[in-house]
Amino acid sequence: MDVFIYEPVAYKKIKANSIKVRVGNISIPVVSIDDLIKLKKISGRQQDMEDIRALKKVKLHEKKKK
């Protein structure tokens, strides 16, 4: 979980693009892969750059499944 002091990307946009993940009887909003990549680019930490590479692979895999 990340906590932001400012909104690097508009919250309304992130919320609108979020996906719902069902865990038992609870529906949890989760940031989209595209928005997560944007947030990680803004952060610019080395670990985030590695995460971006992994997220792009996940995105490519999901695209192939469709």
N, C-alpha and C positions, 0 to 999 in steps of 0.2 A: 504494500500500500504506500502511495506517495501522498504527501501533504504539500499543498502549494500556498505560498504567501500571497501570490498574485495569480491571475488567470492567464497563463501563457496561450491558451486557446479558450475561446468563449465556452463557458459551462453549458449554455443552452444548446450549442452545436454538438458538444460531446454527448450530452444527454440524448439529443435527437438521433444521433448515430449509434448509440449504444445498442447492444444486443441483450436479450434476457436469457439468463441461464437458470434452469429450474434445479433446485436442490431440495429434494423431498417436497414439502408443501410450500416452499418459499421460492419466489421469483426474484433473482438478483440481477440488477443492471450491471453490465460489464462494458468497459470502454471498447470500442471497435479497434481492430488491428491497425487500420489506417490512422486513427487518432492517437493510438498508443505510439506508433512510429513517429508521428509529429512531435509528441511530447518528449520522446526520448531524444530526438534530434535537437530540440531546444535545450535540453539538459546538457548534451554534449559530452557526458562522462564516458570514459573508455568502456565501462561495463554496458552502458546504454548503446554504444556503437555495436558491441558484440550482440546485444539483444536485438537490435534492428536487423542484423544479418539473419538471425534465427527467425524473427517474425516474418521476414520476407520469404523465407523457405516455407513457413507454415502457410502463408498467404498463397504461394504458388501451389502447394499441395492441395489446399482447399479449392483452388480454381480448377485443378485437374479433376477433382471429384465430381464437378458439376457437369 
